[in-house]
């Protein structure tokens, strides 16, 4: 998963505060989106790989964390090839991989609790406007915790559709998946309400 894969370590990126890491990730992401160039795409991917090496992250973990994005990137690249040609396809593939790898590096070198504490500090001044920093942090933590379960639901629904011989029909996969995700969200909401976390 791209989030929640913290790997303890002593590298420079592990010691770097949350703010600079997130700011650098935002700047890199913005550059990748705005700069449309094949050489730049190779440079962005090389930069992401360099960050992963600097963080001394296990290769097996990186492969496991990015393989889902790789599948999406290949599908996007195939569509780009069909619409705009091989140049745009390769560029899109490299950009998506660079973004995914950079996100993995940040989440793998930053404890989730450190990210949530930083969010609470940053939005603390908005408390006077009626914003509850702790509730915002809770929302982020729930979103992070829900990602593995959502991917698991997607895989289970896909396998069930294939077992029924409906793997080529998007509706046979998407409709049950959406229903299950919404059901999981309602269960989470009910659990929070039972604990009084949904009260104003």
C-alpha positions in Angstrom: 0.0 0.0 0.0 1.1 3.5 -0.7 0.2 4.7 2.9 0.8 3.1 6.3 4.0 1.2 5.4 6.4 3.0 7.8 9.8 1.4 7.9 11.9 2.4 10.9 15.4 3.7 10.0 18.1 6.2 10.6 18.5 7.7 7.1 18.5 11.4 6.4 14.9 11.2 5.2 13.8 9.4 8.3 15.2 12.2 10.4 13.8 15.0 8.3 10.7 16.7 9.8 7.3 16.0 8.3 6.8 19.5 6.9 9.8 19.6 4.6 9.0 16.1 3.3 5.4 16.9 2.5 6.4 20.2 0.9 9.0 18.5 -1.2 6.5 15.8 -2.2 4.0 18.5 -3.2 6.6 20.4 -5.2 7.7 17.3 -7.0 4.1 16.3 -7.7 3.3 19.7 -9.1 6.4 19.6 -11.3 5.5 16.2 -12.7 2.0 17.4 -13.6 3.1 20.7 -15.1 6.3 19.7 -17.0 5.4 17.7 -20.2 8.6 16.3 -21.5 10.1 12.8 -22.0 13.5 13.7 -20.6 11.9 15.4 -17.6 9.9 12.2 -17.0 13.0 10.2 -16.9 14.6 12.8 -14.6 11.6 12.7 -12.2 11.7 8.9 -12.0 15.4 9.0 -11.4 14.9 11.5 -8.6 12.3 9.3 -7.0 14.5 6.2 -7.2 17.4 8.3 -5.7 15.2 9.2 -2.8 14.3 5.6 -2.2 18.0 4.7 -2.2 18.7 7.5 0.1 16.1 6.2 2.5 17.6 2.7 2.3 14.2 1.1 1.8 13.9 -2.6 1.1 13.5 -3.4 -2.6 10.8 -6.0 -1.9 8.7 -3.4 0.0 9.0 -0.9 -2.8 7.9 -3.4 -5.4 5.0 -4.5 -3.3 3.9 -1.0 -2.6 4.0 0.2 -6.2 2.7 -2.8 -8.1 -0.9 -1.7 -7.8 0.0 1.7 -9.3 2.1 0.0 -11.9 -1.0 -1.9 -13.1 -3.0 1.4 -13.3 0.0 3.1 -15.0 0.1 0.4 -17.7 -3.6 0.8 -18.4 -3.3 4.6 -18.6 -0.2 4.3 -20.8 -2.1 1.9 -23.2 -4.9 4.4 -23.5 -2.4 7.3 -24.1 -0.7 5.2 -26.8 -4.0 4.6 -28.5 -5.0 8.3 -28.3 -1.7 10.2 -28.7 1.0 7.8 -29.6 4.0 6.1 -27.9 5.7 9.3 -26.8 2.8 10.4 -24.5 2.3 6.8 -23.3 5.9 6.4 -22.1 5.8 9.9 -20.5 2.5 9.1 -18.6 3.9 5.7 -17.4 7.1 7.3 -16.1 5.2 10.2 -14.4 2.8 7.9 -12.6 5.6 5.6 -11.4 7.6 8.7 -10.2 4.6 10.0 -8.3 3.9 6.6 -6.7 7.5 6.0 -5.7 7.9 9.5 -4.2 4.7 9.0 -2.1 5.9 5.6 -0.9 9.2 7.1 0.2 7.5 9.8 2.2 5.1 7.4 3.9 7.8 4.8 4.5 10.0 7.2 6.3 7.3 9.0 8.3 5.2 7.5 11.1 1.5 8.0 10.6 1.2 9.5 14.1 3.9 12.1 13.2 1.8 13.1 10.1 -1.4 13.4 12.1 0.4 15.4 14.9 1.7 17.8 12.2 -1.8 18.2 10.7 -3.2 19.1 14.1 -0.4 21.7 14.6 -0.9 23.2 11.2 -4.7 23.6 11.4 -4.6 24.5 15.1 -5.1 28.3 14.4 -8.4 27.4 12.6 -9.9 26.2 15.9 -11.1 29.8 16.5 -13.2 29.4 13.3 -14.9 26.3 14.5 -12.6 23.7 13.0 -11.7 20.8 15.3 -8.1 19.8 14.5 -8.5 16.5 16.3 -11.5 15.6 14.2 -9.7 16.5 11.0 -6.8 14.3 12.1 -9.2 11.5 12.9 -10.6 11.8 9.4 -7.1 11.4 7.9 -6.3 8.4 10.1 -9.6 6.7 9.1 -8.8 7.3 5.4 -5.4 5.9 5.8 -6.7 2.9 7.8 -9.4 2.3 5.2 -7.1 2.0 2.2 -5.9 -1.6 2.7 -9.4 -2.7 3.4 -10.7 -1.0 0.2 -8.1 -2.6 -1.9 -8.9 -5.9 -0.4 -12.6 -5.4 -1.2 -11.6 -4.5 -4.8 -9.6 -7.7 -5.2 -12.2 -9.9 -3.7 -14.9 -8.4 -5.9 -12.8 -8.8 -9.0 -12.1 -12.4 -8.2 -15.8 -13.1 -7.6 -16.7 -11.5 -10.9 -14.1 -13.6 -12.7 -15.3 -16.8 -11.0 -18.8 -16.1 -12.4 -17.3 -15.6 -15.9 -18.0 -11.9 -15.8 -14.5 -10.5 -15.6 -14.9 -8.6 -18.9 -18.0 -6.7 -17.8 -17.2 -3.6 -15.8 -20.6 -3.4 -14.2 -20.3 -6.9 -12.8 -17.2 -5.6 -10.9 -17.9 -1.9 -10.2 -21.5 -2.2 -8.9 -20.8 -4.8 -6.1 -17.5 -3.0 -5.3 -19.2 0.3 -4.7 -22.0 -1.3 -2.7 -19.5 -3.0 -0.4 -17.4 0.1 0.0 -20.5 2.2 0.9 -21.5 -0.6 3.3 -18.1 -0.5 5.0 -18.4 3.3 5.3 -21.8 3.0 7.0 -20.4 0.4 9.4 -17.5 2.7 10.3 -19.9 5.6 10.8 -22.1 3.5 13.1 -19.1 2.4 15.1 -18.0 6.0 15.6 -21.5 7.1 16.5 -21.7 4.3 19.1 -18.6 5.7 20.7 -19.9 9.3 20.6 -17.4 10.4 18.0 -20.0 11.6 15.7 -21.7 13.9 18.1 -21.2 17.7 17.7 
